[in-house]
Amino acid sequence: MIFSPLSLLQVDGRRLSIEQQGDQLNIDLEGRFVGSLVVATGGQRARLMLRPCEVEQVKDLTLAALHAAFLVHPVRELALSVTGQAQVSLLLREGLAVHAPDSEVLICPQHLFRQHPQPWLAYPPSSQYPLQYRLSNGKRHPQRAPRQPGTVYRRYVAEIAETISLRTLDPQQDLEVFSRWQNDPRVAAFWEMTGSQQAHREYLDALLADPKVHPLIACFNDEPFAYFEAYWAREDRIAPYYDVQDYDRGVHMLVGEQRYRGAHRVSAWLSSLAHFLFLDDARTQRVVAEPRADNAKMINYLQRAGFYREKEFDFPHKRAAMMILPREVFFADAPNHGEQALVACS
């Protein structure tokens, strides 16, 4: 086992570090040792040994250790070595561990870990926002939690050794790049929003005044490359065209920077965008998209990410494909069992 040390800045500003020592990988959070990963051979599970700690710190430190372990060894599940019944009970209660079938072995399936917001989401999830209904333009829907400003999501993508982040669009900061992207002929062919910066400023101001929409700037290593519009489908014009649910989220997407195009990039940002939307509110069971029906490349990318094509339908402005990503499908999309090659990161 050969591994290059990795130092990762988490979304909360703390630094997570992974270094090799002998046959194991040691994991530190802000200089504090939190656990060791031992990669097994011969069909045995990889084992994460968690450092004993105070019960009130168990969830926080375990999430950090799991974040590092799954990052460098993305197997379907990890065996956990835990000291203390109180720690075991808390991990079971928090959904960070379950007992392996017909065994007392404690394991953490990756699909459970990936549903915990802490490693990636920069604020408490919107699912904590109380349920209350209101009417908007004749549509009854849940009151939506206010948008969070600044960076809302951050994830290190080991496959490309880069960090992707999402931040709420700020017209003062982002108008120039947004307008430049919209006037790119490649983007305009699908978005049809060429125009002046003033026209684009009015468009963005209207979006930011609309509680159903969350405009986002996506960055690789803090360099903007794409613009996404996340919206609550119940209040959107798409609602009459399918069996919409209260917490369905929809997305419009454009990649503005040519050098950040390519299938490997799409895989990184599309999965991250969907992950953000599912983490933002645990009540969201589906993410939907409605690309033009003749946009075969985008539809193929969506299908590779787990979306299925439910139907085609006619919007007033286009023939669209109804694409749906179920929450269960997204989180179940984890690596197969078996030995995985460790990710070498610099």
C-alpha positions in Angstrom: 0.0 0.0 0.0 1.5 3.3 -1.1 -0.3 6.6 -0.4 0.7 10.2 -0.9 -0.3 12.4 2.1 -3.5 14.4 1.7 -4.4 17.6 3.5 -8.0 18.6 2.9 -9.8 21.8 3.9 -13.3 20.9 5.0 -16.4 23.1 4.4 -16.3 24.2 8.1 -12.7 25.5 7.7 -11.0 22.6 9.6 -8.2 20.7 8.0 -8.4 16.9 7.6 -5.1 15.2 7.1 -4.2 11.6 6.1 -0.7 10.1 6.2 0.6 6.6 5.9 2.4 4.9 8.8 3.4 1.3 8.1 0.4 -0.6 6.8 -2.2 1.8 8.0 -3.4 5.3 7.2 -3.6 7.8 10.1 -6.3 10.4 10.1 -6.0 13.8 11.9 -8.5 16.6 12.3 -6.8 19.9 13.0 -3.8 18.1 14.3 -5.8 15.7 16.5 -5.6 12.0 15.8 -9.1 10.6 15.2 -8.6 7.1 13.7 -6.6 4.7 11.5 -7.7 2.9 8.3 -6.4 -0.6 7.7 -7.0 -1.9 4.2 -7.7 -5.7 4.5 -6.8 -8.3 2.0 -8.3 -11.7 1.2 -11.9 -10.6 1.0 -11.9 -9.0 4.5 -13.5 -5.6 5.1 -11.3 -2.6 5.4 -11.3 -1.6 9.1 -11.5 1.9 10.5 -10.2 2.1 14.1 -11.7 5.1 15.9 -9.9 6.8 18.6 -11.6 6.8 22.0 -13.1 10.2 22.8 -15.8 11.9 24.9 -19.3 10.9 24.0 -20.3 14.4 22.9 -17.5 14.3 20.3 -18.2 10.9 18.9 -20.4 12.0 16.0 -18.2 14.9 14.9 -14.9 12.9 15.0 -16.4 9.8 13.5 -17.8 11.8 10.5 -14.3 13.2 10.0 -12.7 9.8 10.1 -15.3 8.3 7.8 -14.9 11.2 5.4 -11.2 10.5 5.1 -11.5 6.7 5.0 -14.1 6.6 2.2 -12.2 9.3 0.3 -9.1 7.2 0.0 -10.8 3.8 0.0 -14.3 4.1 -1.6 -15.6 0.7 -0.8 -19.3 0.0 -0.1 -18.8 -0.4 3.6 -16.2 -0.2 6.3 -15.8 -2.3 9.5 -15.5 -0.1 12.6 -13.5 -0.7 15.7 -15.0 1.2 18.6 -14.2 1.2 22.3 -17.0 1.8 24.7 -20.6 0.9 24.7 -21.7 4.5 24.9 -19.9 5.3 21.6 -21.4 2.2 20.0 -24.9 3.2 21.1 -24.5 6.7 19.8 -23.2 5.6 16.4 -26.1 3.2 16.0 -28.6 5.9 17.0 -27.1 8.5 14.6 -27.2 6.1 11.6 -23.4 6.1 11.3 -23.2 2.3 12.0 -25.3 -0.8 11.8 -24.6 -4.4 12.7 -23.5 -6.6 9.8 -26.1 -9.2 8.8 -25.9 -12.2 11.2 -23.0 -10.7 13.0 -22.1 -8.4 15.8 -19.5 -6.7 13.6 -20.1 -3.0 13.4 -20.1 -1.5 9.9 -20.7 1.8 8.2 -22.3 1.5 4.8 -21.2 4.3 2.5 -24.8 5.1 1.5 -25.6 5.9 5.1 -22.5 8.1 5.6 -23.2 10.1 2.4 -26.6 11.2 3.8 -25.0 13.1 6.7 -24.6 16.8 5.8 -21.7 17.7 8.1 -18.7 16.9 5.9 -20.0 18.9 2.9 -22.9 21.3 3.8 -21.8 24.6 5.2 -25.0 25.2 7.3 -27.7 23.2 9.2 -29.9 21.5 6.6 -33.2 23.1 5.6 -35.1 20.0 6.7 -34.9 21.5 10.2 -37.1 24.3 9.0 -40.7 23.9 10.3 -43.4 22.7 8.0 -45.9 25.4 7.1 -47.9 26.0 3.9 -48.5 29.1 1.9 -49.9 30.1 -1.5 -47.9 31.6 -4.3 -49.6 32.4 -7.6 -52.4 30.0 -6.7 -50.0 27.2 -5.8 -50.0 25.7 -2.3 -46.5 24.7 -1.2 -44.3 24.5 1.9 -42.7 27.8 3.1 -39.1 27.5 2.1 -36.1 28.2 4.4 -34.2 31.4 3.4 -31.2 30.9 1.1 -27.8 30.8 2.8 -25.2 33.3 1.4 -21.6 32.5 0.5 -20.3 29.0 0.1 -23.0 26.3 0.8 -21.2 23.1 -0.3 -17.7 21.9 -0.6 -16.3 18.4 -1.7 -12.9 17.1 -2.6 -13.2 14.9 -5.7 -10.4 12.3 -5.5 -10.9 11.1 -9.1 -9.7 14.5 -10.5 -7.7 15.6 -7.3 -9.7 18.9 -7.2 -12.2 20.5 -4.9 -15.6 21.5 -6.1 -17.6 24.1 -4.3 -21.0 25.8 -4.7 -21.8 29.3 -3.5 -24.9 31.4 -3.7 -24.6 33.8 -6.6 -23.7 37.4 -5.6 -24.6 39.9 -8.4 -21.9 42.3 -7.2 -19.3 39.6 -7.6 -20.6 37.4 -10.4 -22.5 39.6 -12.9 -19.6 39.9 -15.3 -18.9 36.2 -15.6 -22.6 35.3 -15.7 -23.1 37.8 -18.6 -20.1 36.6 -20.4 -21.3 33.0 -20.2 -24.8 33.8 -21.4 -23.3 35.6 -24.5 -21.2 32.6 -25.4 -22.8 31.1 -28.6 -22.5 27.6 -27.2 -24.5 28.5 -24.1 -26.9 30.8 -25.9 -27.9 27.9 -28.2 -29.7 26.3 -25.2 -30.3 29.2 -22.7 -31.3 31.8 -25.3 -30.4 34.6 -22.9 -27.9 36.8 -24.7 -28.0 40.4 -23.7 -26.4 43.3 -21.8 -25.0 43.2 -18.3 -27.9 45.4 -17.3 -30.5 42.9 -18.6 -28.7 40.1 -16.9 -28.6 42.1 -13.6 -32.3 42.5 -13.8 -32.7 38.8 -14.4 -30.6 37.9 -11.4 -32.2 40.4 -9.1 -35.6 38.9 -10.0 -34.3 35.4 -9.2 -32.9 36.5 -5.9 -36.2 38.0 -5.0 -37.9 34.6 -5.7 -37.8 32.2 -2.8 -38.3 29.2 -4.9 -35.0 29.6 -6.8 -31.4 29.3 -5.5 -28.9 30.6 -8.1 -25.4 29.0 -7.6 -21.9 29.6 -8.9 -19.9 26.4 -9.1 -16.1 26.4 -8.7 -13.2 24.0 -9.2 -10.5 24.9 -6.7 -12.4 28.2 -6.1 -12.3 29.2 -9.8 -15.8 29.7 -11.2 -16.7 27.5 -14.1 -20.5 27.0 -14.1 -23.9 28.4 -13.2 -26.7 26.4 -11.8 -30.3 27.3 -10.9 -31.9 25.0 -8.3 -35.6 25.5 -7.8 -38.5 24.0 -5.8 -40.5 22.2 -8.4 -43.9 22.5 -6.6 -43.9 26.3 -7.3 -42.3 26.1 -10.7 -43.9 26.0 -14.2 -42.9 22.3 -14.4 -45.3 21.3 -11.7 -48.4 20.6 -14.0 -46.4 18.3 -16.2 -45.7 15.5 -13.7 -46.7 14.1 -10.3 -44.8 16.8 -8.4 -44.1 16.3 -4.7 -43.7 19.0 -2.0 -39.9 18.8 -1.8 -38.8 17.9 -5.3 -35.9 20.0 -6.5 -35.2 21.0 -10.1 -32.0 22.2 -11.8 -31.0 24.2 -14.8 -27.3 23.9 -15.6 -24.6 25.6 -17.8 -20.8 25.2 -17.9 -19.4 28.5 -19.0 -15.6 27.8 -19.1 -14.5 25.7 -22.0 -11.5 24.2 -20.2 -13.8 22.7 -17.5 -15.9 20.7 -20.0 -15.6 16.9 -20.5 -17.3 13.7 -19.2 -15.0 13.4 -16.2 -15.8 16.9 -15.1 -19.6 16.5 -15.6 -19.5 13.4 -13.4 -17.8 15.4 -10.7 -20.1 18.4 -10.7 -23.4 16.7 -11.5 -23.1 14.3 -8.6 -22.0 17.1 -6.3 -25.0 19.3 -7.3 -27.4 16.4 -6.7 -25.6 15.6 -3.4 -26.0 19.2 -2.3 -29.8 19.2 -3.1 -30.4 16.0 -1.3 -28.4 17.1 1.8 -30.0 20.6 1.9 -33.4 19.0 2.8 -33.8 15.4 3.8 -37.4 15.6 2.7 -36.3 15.9 -0.9 -36.9 12.5 -2.5 -36.3 13.5 -6.2 -34.2 15.8 -8.2 -35.6 16.6 -11.6 -34.4 18.2 -14.8 -36.1 19.1 -18.1 -33.4 19.5 -20.8 -34.4 20.0 -24.4 -35.5 16.6 -25.8 -32.9 16.9 -28.6 -30.0 17.6 -26.2 -28.7 14.0 -26.4 -25.4 14.7 -24.8 -26.9 16.2 -21.6 -29.6 13.5 -21.4 -26.8 10.9 -21.6 -24.9 12.6 -18.8 -28.0 12.7 -16.6 -28.7 9.0 -17.2 -25.1 8.1 -16.3 -25.7 10.0 -13.0 -28.8 7.9 -12.2 -31.6 10.0 -13.7 -34.2 8.1 -15.7 -36.2 9.5 -18.6 -39.8 9.4 -17.6 -41.3 11.0 -20.8 -41.2 13.9 -23.2 -43.5 16.8 -23.0 -44.1 20.2 -24.6 -43.2 23.3 -22.7 -44.5 26.5 -24.3 -40.9 27.2 -25.3 -39.4 23.8 -26.0 -39.9 20.0 -26.4 -38.5 18.7 -23.1 -37.4 15.4 -21.7 -38.6 14.7 -18.1 -35.5 13.4 -16.2 -35.9 12.2 -12.6 -33.2 11.1 -10.0 -34.7 9.3 -7.0 -33.0 9.9 -3.6 -32.6 6.1 -3.0 -30.9 5.6 -6.4 -28.5 8.4 -5.8 -27.3 7.2 -2.4 -27.3 3.6 -3.3 -24.8 4.3 -6.1 -21.7 3.3 -4.2 -18.7 1.2 -5.3 -18.9 -2.6 -5.5 -17.5 -4.8 -2.7 -13.9 -5.8 -3.0 -10.4 -4.4 -2.9 -10.1 -0.9 -4.3 -6.9 0.9 -5.4 -6.1 3.7 -2.9 -6.2 7.1 -4.4 -2.8 8.7 -4.6 -3.1 12.4 -3.9 -0.5 15.1 -3.7 
